[in-house]
Amino acid sequence: MYDPSHLRTFLSVAQTLSFTQAARRLGLRQSTVSQHVRRLEDATGRQLFTRDTHSVELTEDGEAMLGFARRILEVHEQAAAFFRGTRLRGRLRFGASEDFVLTRLPEILEGFRHDHPEVDLELTVELSGTLHEQLAAGKLDLVLAKRRPEDPRGELVWHDRLVWIGAERLRLDADRPVPLIVYPPPGITRALALEALQRQGRQWRIACTSGSLNGLVAAARAGLGVMAHSRGLIPPGLVRVADRAGLPELGRVDFVLVHGRRPSAQDAADALAAAILAGSDRLQGRRGEGL
């Protein structure tokens, strides 16, 4: 009833909220993406997206289709792999940024390990900047991390905005330097936060530095200061800082998958990347599935 190619296109549009980005990701023409979505809507008899010249949003039926599409494609891939008689093998060095420590990435990795038990998966959790450096040095085969908006490297998983977050009871004094909770260099959110405050001419001080997201979250929950963080990945117990605090806009951030150059790891890296792209809505809080 539901063509797998149409479901893959639907998931890509749902993850990027852009027909143009989905077409680029899938290597299709934008008209083909639109056709796939239209045919899937015809098959379901429901509208899956509301769209105009400026935005694309999932409808309530589109939200429901997300879970069905993931499960259908997962079973489809398992059946195809079984009857092909091919099994992935070898070592795969995967790096994920600290942003995903508190998300449901472990579920995706568990599913990948179940489907490909002969792949030796090695996980490195680090700052995004460090992961990009390790990938360039040939120490990793696949990286899931942030990039600056002007950086062309990587396959887009989703766009998000950076926001200021802190404890709900935290109050900032406009006459005193902003207390910052930050990653050490080369943290991307650290650099973007400092650049935004400098553009505004706002004074700041470092209240906490930690290479661990859990360390930053603990400091923020204790009311030590504010931190820049992805809007879709706000940890439990923290909230967005109110606009009346007068903190500057931080702009958007892209989460991307970047492949390494080791040929023997290419097939396994492609399979894990496909699993992450298919399940990327599970990594985000805004789809109603929690963190």
Contacts in CASP RR format, 6 or more apart in sequence:
PFRMAT RR
TARGET T0000
AUTHOR 0000-0000-0000
METHOD contacts of the structure
MODEL  1
MYDPSHLRTFLSVAQTLSFTQAARRLGLRQSTVSQHVRRLEDATGRQLFT
RDTHSVELTEDGEAMLGFARRILEVHEQAAAFFRGTRLRGRLRFGASEDF
VLTRLPEILEGFRHDHPEVDLELTVELSGTLHEQLAAGKLDLVLAKRRPE
DPRGELVWHDRLVWIGAERLRLDADRPVPLIVYPPPGITRALALEALQRQ
GRQWRIACTSGSLNGLVAAARAGLGVMAHSRGLIPPGLVRVADRAGLPEL
GRVDFVLVHGRRPSAQDAADALAAAILAGSDRLQGRRGEGL
1 43 0 8 1.000
2 40 0 8 1.000
2 43 0 8 1.000
2 44 0 8 1.000
2 68 0 8 1.000
2 69 0 8 1.000
2 72 0 8 1.000
3 36 0 8 1.000
3 39 0 8 1.000
3 40 0 8 1.000
3 43 0 8 1.000
4 72 0 8 1.000
4 73 0 8 1.000
4 76 0 8 1.000
5 36 0 8 1.000
6 36 0 8 1.000
6 37 0 8 1.000
6 39 0 8 1.000
6 40 0 8 1.000
6 43 0 8 1.000
7 40 0 8 1.000
7 69 0 8 1.000
7 72 0 8 1.000
7 73 0 8 1.000
8 26 0 8 1.000
8 73 0 8 1.000
8 278 0 8 1.000
9 22 0 8 1.000
9 26 0 8 1.000
9 28 0 8 1.000
9 32 0 8 1.000
9 33 0 8 1.000
9 36 0 8 1.000
9 37 0 8 1.000
9 40 0 8 1.000
10 36 0 8 1.000
10 37 0 8 1.000
10 40 0 8 1.000
10 48 0 8 1.000
10 65 0 8 1.000
10 69 0 8 1.000
11 66 0 8 1.000
11 69 0 8 1.000
11 70 0 8 1.000
11 73 0 8 1.000
11 277 0 8 1.000
11 278 0 8 1.000
11 279 0 8 1.000
12 21 0 8 1.000
12 22 0 8 1.000
12 25 0 8 1.000
12 26 0 8 1.000
12 33 0 8 1.000
12 277 0 8 1.000
13 19 0 8 1.000
13 22 0 8 1.000
13 33 0 8 1.000
13 37 0 8 1.000
13 49 0 8 1.000
13 56 0 8 1.000
14 58 0 8 1.000
14 62 0 8 1.000
14 66 0 8 1.000
14 281 0 8 1.000
15 22 0 8 1.000
15 157 0 8 1.000
15 158 0 8 1.000
15 277 0 8 1.000
15 280 0 8 1.000
15 281 0 8 1.000
16 22 0 8 1.000
16 25 0 8 1.000
16 156 0 8 1.000
16 158 0 8 1.000
16 159 0 8 1.000
17 55 0 8 1.000
17 56 0 8 1.000
17 57 0 8 1.000
17 58 0 8 1.000
17 159 0 8 1.000
18 56 0 8 1.000
19 30 0 8 1.000
19 33 0 8 1.000
19 34 0 8 1.000
19 37 0 8 1.000
19 51 0 8 1.000
19 56 0 8 1.000
20 30 0 8 1.000
21 156 0 8 1.000
22 28 0 8 1.000
22 33 0 8 1.000
23 29 0 8 1.000
23 30 0 8 1.000
23 32 0 8 1.000
23 33 0 8 1.000
24 156 0 8 1.000
25 155 0 8 1.000
25 156 0 8 1.000
25 277 0 8 1.000
26 33 0 8 1.000
28 36 0 8 1.000
37 48 0 8 1.000
37 49 0 8 1.000
40 48 0 8 1.000
40 65 0 8 1.000
41 47 0 8 1.000
41 48 0 8 1.000
44 61 0 8 1.000
44 65 0 8 1.000
46 59 0 8 1.000
46 61 0 8 1.000
46 62 0 8 1.000
47 59 0 8 1.000
47 61 0 8 1.000
48 58 0 8 1.000
48 59 0 8 1.000
48 61 0 8 1.000
48 62 0 8 1.000
48 65 0 8 1.000
49 56 0 8 1.000
49 57 0 8 1.000
49 58 0 8 1.000
49 59 0 8 1.000
49 62 0 8 1.000
50 56 0 8 1.000
50 57 0 8 1.000
50 59 0 8 1.000
51 57 0 8 1.000
58 66 0 8 1.000
63 287 0 8 1.000
63 288 0 8 1.000
66 281 0 8 1.000
66 287 0 8 1.000
70 278 0 8 1.000
70 279 0 8 1.000
73 278 0 8 1.000
74 278 0 8 1.000
77 115 0 8 1.000
77 274 0 8 1.000
78 115 0 8 1.000
81 87 0 8 1.000
81 115 0 8 1.000
87 116 0 8 1.000
87 118 0 8 1.000
88 116 0 8 1.000
88 118 0 8 1.000
88 119 0 8 1.000
88 267 0 8 1.000
88 268 0 8 1.000
88 271 0 8 1.000
89 118 0 8 1.000
89 119 0 8 1.000
89 268 0 8 1.000
90 118 0 8 1.000
90 119 0 8 1.000
90 120 0 8 1.000
90 264 0 8 1.000
90 265 0 8 1.000
90 268 0 8 1.000
91 119 0 8 1.000
91 120 0 8 1.000
91 122 0 8 1.000
91 264 0 8 1.000
91 265 0 8 1.000
92 119 0 8 1.000
92 120 0 8 1.000
92 121 0 8 1.000
92 122 0 8 1.000
92 141 0 8 1.000
92 142 0 8 1.000
92 265 0 8 1.000
92 268 0 8 1.000
92 269 0 8 1.000
92 272 0 8 1.000
93 122 0 8 1.000
93 124 0 8 1.000
93 139 0 8 1.000
93 140 0 8 1.000
93 141 0 8 1.000
93 142 0 8 1.000
93 265 0 8 1.000
94 109 0 8 1.000
94 121 0 8 1.000
94 122 0 8 1.000
94 123 0 8 1.000
94 124 0 8 1.000
94 140 0 8 1.000
94 141 0 8 1.000
94 142 0 8 1.000
94 143 0 8 1.000
94 144 0 8 1.000
94 269 0 8 1.000
94 272 0 8 1.000
95 123 0 8 1.000
95 124 0 8 1.000
95 125 0 8 1.000
95 126 0 8 1.000
95 131 0 8 1.000
95 134 0 8 1.000
95 140 0 8 1.000
95 142 0 8 1.000
95 143 0 8 1.000
95 144 0 8 1.000
95 145 0 8 1.000
96 105 0 8 1.000
96 123 0 8 1.000
96 124 0 8 1.000
96 125 0 8 1.000
96 131 0 8 1.000
96 143 0 8 1.000
96 144 0 8 1.000
96 145 0 8 1.000
97 125 0 8 1.000
97 126 0 8 1.000
97 127 0 8 1.000
97 128 0 8 1.000
97 131 0 8 1.000
97 144 0 8 1.000
97 145 0 8 1.000
97 146 0 8 1.000
98 125 0 8 1.000
98 126 0 8 1.000
98 127 0 8 1.000
98 128 0 8 1.000
98 183 0 8 1.000
98 211 0 8 1.000
98 212 0 8 1.000
98 213 0 8 1.000
99 128 0 8 1.000
99 145 0 8 1.000
99 146 0 8 1.000
99 213 0 8 1.000
99 229 0 8 1.000
99 230 0 8 1.000
99 233 0 8 1.000
99 255 0 8 1.000
100 125 0 8 1.000
100 144 0 8 1.000
100 233 0 8 1.000
100 283 0 8 1.000
101 125 0 8 1.000
101 212 0 8 1.000
101 213 0 8 1.000
101 214 0 8 1.000
102 213 0 8 1.000
102 214 0 8 1.000
102 217 0 8 1.000
102 233 0 8 1.000
102 235 0 8 1.000
102 236 0 8 1.000
102 291 0 8 1.000
103 233 0 8 1.000
103 282 0 8 1.000
103 283 0 8 1.000
103 284 0 8 1.000
103 291 0 8 1.000
104 282 0 8 1.000
104 283 0 8 1.000
104 289 0 8 1.000
104 290 0 8 1.000
104 291 0 8 1.000
105 144 0 8 1.000
105 283 0 8 1.000
107 282 0 8 1.000
108 275 0 8 1.000
108 276 0 8 1.000
108 279 0 8 1.000
108 282 0 8 1.000
108 283 0 8 1.000
109 121 0 8 1.000
109 123 0 8 1.000
111 275 0 8 1.000
112 119 0 8 1.000
112 121 0 8 1.000
112 271 0 8 1.000
112 272 0 8 1.000
112 275 0 8 1.000
113 119 0 8 1.000
113 121 0 8 1.000
115 271 0 8 1.000
115 275 0 8 1.000
116 268 0 8 1.000
116 271 0 8 1.000
119 268 0 8 1.000
121 272 0 8 1.000
124 131 0 8 1.000
124 134 0 8 1.000
124 140 0 8 1.000
126 134 0 8 1.000
127 183 0 8 1.000
127 184 0 8 1.000
127 186 0 8 1.000
127 187 0 8 1.000
127 188 0 8 1.000
127 211 0 8 1.000
128 145 0 8 1.000
128 146 0 8 1.000
128 147 0 8 1.000
128 187 0 8 1.000
128 188 0 8 1.000
129 145 0 8 1.000
129 146 0 8 1.000
129 186 0 8 1.000
129 187 0 8 1.000
129 188 0 8 1.000
130 186 0 8 1.000
130 187 0 8 1.000
131 140 0 8 1.000
131 143 0 8 1.000
131 145 0 8 1.000
132 143 0 8 1.000
132 145 0 8 1.000
132 147 0 8 1.000
132 153 0 8 1.000
132 258 0 8 1.000
133 186 0 8 1.000
134 140 0 8 1.000
134 143 0 8 1.000
135 143 0 8 1.000
135 258 0 8 1.000
135 260 0 8 1.000
138 260 0 8 1.000
138 261 0 8 1.000
138 262 0 8 1.000
140 260 0 8 1.000
141 259 0 8 1.000
141 260 0 8 1.000
141 262 0 8 1.000
141 265 0 8 1.000
141 268 0 8 1.000
141 269 0 8 1.000
142 257 0 8 1.000
142 258 0 8 1.000
142 259 0 8 1.000
142 260 0 8 1.000
142 265 0 8 1.000
142 269 0 8 1.000
142 272 0 8 1.000
142 273 0 8 1.000
143 257 0 8 1.000
143 258 0 8 1.000
143 260 0 8 1.000
144 157 0 8 1.000
144 255 0 8 1.000
144 256 0 8 1.000
144 257 0 8 1.000
144 276 0 8 1.000
145 255 0 8 1.000
145 256 0 8 1.000
145 258 0 8 1.000
146 188 0 8 1.000
146 189 0 8 1.000
146 230 0 8 1.000
146 253 0 8 1.000
146 254 0 8 1.000
146 255 0 8 1.000
146 256 0 8 1.000
147 153 0 8 1.000
147 154 0 8 1.000
147 188 0 8 1.000
147 253 0 8 1.000
147 254 0 8 1.000
147 255 0 8 1.000
147 256 0 8 1.000
147 258 0 8 1.000
148 188 0 8 1.000
148 192 0 8 1.000
148 253 0 8 1.000
148 254 0 8 1.000
149 251 0 8 1.000
149 252 0 8 1.000
149 253 0 8 1.000
149 254 0 8 1.000
151 254 0 8 1.000
153 256 0 8 1.000
153 258 0 8 1.000
154 256 0 8 1.000
154 257 0 8 1.000
154 258 0 8 1.000
154 259 0 8 1.000
155 256 0 8 1.000
155 257 0 8 1.000
155 258 0 8 1.000
155 259 0 8 1.000
155 273 0 8 1.000
155 277 0 8 1.000
156 254 0 8 1.000
156 255 0 8 1.000
156 256 0 8 1.000
157 255 0 8 1.000
157 256 0 8 1.000
157 257 0 8 1.000
157 276 0 8 1.000
157 277 0 8 1.000
157 280 0 8 1.000
157 283 0 8 1.000
158 254 0 8 1.000
158 255 0 8 1.000
158 280 0 8 1.000
158 284 0 8 1.000
159 252 0 8 1.000
159 253 0 8 1.000
159 254 0 8 1.000
160 230 0 8 1.000
160 231 0 8 1.000
160 232 0 8 1.000
160 233 0 8 1.000
160 252 0 8 1.000
160 253 0 8 1.000
160 254 0 8 1.000
160 255 0 8 1.000
160 284 0 8 1.000
161 230 0 8 1.000
161 231 0 8 1.000
161 250 0 8 1.000
161 251 0 8 1.000
161 252 0 8 1.000
161 253 0 8 1.000
162 189 0 8 1.000
162 192 0 8 1.000
162 193 0 8 1.000
162 228 0 8 1.000
162 229 0 8 1.000
162 230 0 8 1.000
162 231 0 8 1.000
162 250 0 8 1.000
162 251 0 8 1.000
162 252 0 8 1.000
162 253 0 8 1.000
163 228 0 8 1.000
163 229 0 8 1.000
163 230 0 8 1.000
163 231 0 8 1.000
163 234 0 8 1.000
163 240 0 8 1.000
163 241 0 8 1.000
163 250 0 8 1.000
164 226 0 8 1.000
164 227 0 8 1.000
164 228 0 8 1.000
164 229 0 8 1.000
164 240 0 8 1.000
164 241 0 8 1.000
164 245 0 8 1.000
164 247 0 8 1.000
164 250 0 8 1.000
165 220 0 8 1.000
165 226 0 8 1.000
165 227 0 8 1.000
165 228 0 8 1.000
165 229 0 8 1.000
165 234 0 8 1.000
165 238 0 8 1.000
165 239 0 8 1.000
165 240 0 8 1.000
165 241 0 8 1.000
166 220 0 8 1.000
166 221 0 8 1.000
166 223 0 8 1.000
166 225 0 8 1.000
166 226 0 8 1.000
166 227 0 8 1.000
166 238 0 8 1.000
166 239 0 8 1.000
166 241 0 8 1.000
167 220 0 8 1.000
167 221 0 8 1.000
167 222 0 8 1.000
167 223 0 8 1.000
167 225 0 8 1.000
167 237 0 8 1.000
167 238 0 8 1.000
167 239 0 8 1.000
168 237 0 8 1.000
168 238 0 8 1.000
168 239 0 8 1.000
169 223 0 8 1.000
170 223 0 8 1.000
170 225 0 8 1.000
170 226 0 8 1.000
170 241 0 8 1.000
172 178 0 8 1.000
172 179 0 8 1.000
172 226 0 8 1.000
172 241 0 8 1.000
172 245 0 8 1.000
172 247 0 8 1.000
174 245 0 8 1.000
174 246 0 8 1.000
176 203 0 8 1.000
177 203 0 8 1.000
177 204 0 8 1.000
177 205 0 8 1.000
178 197 0 8 1.000
178 202 0 8 1.000
178 203 0 8 1.000
178 204 0 8 1.000
178 205 0 8 1.000
178 225 0 8 1.000
178 226 0 8 1.000
178 247 0 8 1.000
179 204 0 8 1.000
179 205 0 8 1.000
179 207 0 8 1.000
179 224 0 8 1.000
179 225 0 8 1.000
179 226 0 8 1.000
180 193 0 8 1.000
180 194 0 8 1.000
180 204 0 8 1.000
180 205 0 8 1.000
180 206 0 8 1.000
180 207 0 8 1.000
180 208 0 8 1.000
180 225 0 8 1.000
180 226 0 8 1.000
180 227 0 8 1.000
181 207 0 8 1.000
181 208 0 8 1.000
181 210 0 8 1.000
181 216 0 8 1.000
181 219 0 8 1.000
181 220 0 8 1.000
181 224 0 8 1.000
181 225 0 8 1.000
181 226 0 8 1.000
181 227 0 8 1.000
182 189 0 8 1.000
182 190 0 8 1.000
182 193 0 8 1.000
182 194 0 8 1.000
182 206 0 8 1.000
182 208 0 8 1.000
182 209 0 8 1.000
182 216 0 8 1.000
182 227 0 8 1.000
182 228 0 8 1.000
183 189 0 8 1.000
183 190 0 8 1.000
183 209 0 8 1.000
183 210 0 8 1.000
183 211 0 8 1.000
183 216 0 8 1.000
184 190 0 8 1.000
184 209 0 8 1.000
184 210 0 8 1.000
184 211 0 8 1.000
185 191 0 8 1.000
188 253 0 8 1.000
189 227 0 8 1.000
189 228 0 8 1.000
189 229 0 8 1.000
189 253 0 8 1.000
190 228 0 8 1.000
192 228 0 8 1.000
192 250 0 8 1.000
192 251 0 8 1.000
192 253 0 8 1.000
193 227 0 8 1.000
193 228 0 8 1.000
193 250 0 8 1.000
194 204 0 8 1.000
196 228 0 8 1.000
196 248 0 8 1.000
196 249 0 8 1.000
196 250 0 8 1.000
196 251 0 8 1.000
197 203 0 8 1.000
197 204 0 8 1.000
197 247 0 8 1.000
197 248 0 8 1.000
199 248 0 8 1.000
200 248 0 8 1.000
202 247 0 8 1.000
202 248 0 8 1.000
207 219 0 8 1.000
207 224 0 8 1.000
207 225 0 8 1.000
208 215 0 8 1.000
208 216 0 8 1.000
208 219 0 8 1.000
208 224 0 8 1.000
208 225 0 8 1.000
210 216 0 8 1.000
210 219 0 8 1.000
213 235 0 8 1.000
216 227 0 8 1.000
217 235 0 8 1.000
217 238 0 8 1.000
219 225 0 8 1.000
220 226 0 8 1.000
220 227 0 8 1.000
220 238 0 8 1.000
221 237 0 8 1.000
221 238 0 8 1.000
226 241 0 8 1.000
226 247 0 8 1.000
228 250 0 8 1.000
229 235 0 8 1.000
229 238 0 8 1.000
230 253 0 8 1.000
230 255 0 8 1.000
231 240 0 8 1.000
231 286 0 8 1.000
232 284 0 8 1.000
232 285 0 8 1.000
232 286 0 8 1.000
233 283 0 8 1.000
233 284 0 8 1.000
233 285 0 8 1.000
233 291 0 8 1.000
234 240 0 8 1.000
235 291 0 8 1.000
236 291 0 8 1.000
241 247 0 8 1.000
257 273 0 8 1.000
257 276 0 8 1.000
257 277 0 8 1.000
259 266 0 8 1.000
259 269 0 8 1.000
259 270 0 8 1.000
259 273 0 8 1.000
260 269 0 8 1.000
276 283 0 8 1.000
281 287 0 8 1.000
281 289 0 8 1.000
282 289 0 8 1.000
285 291 0 8 1.000
END
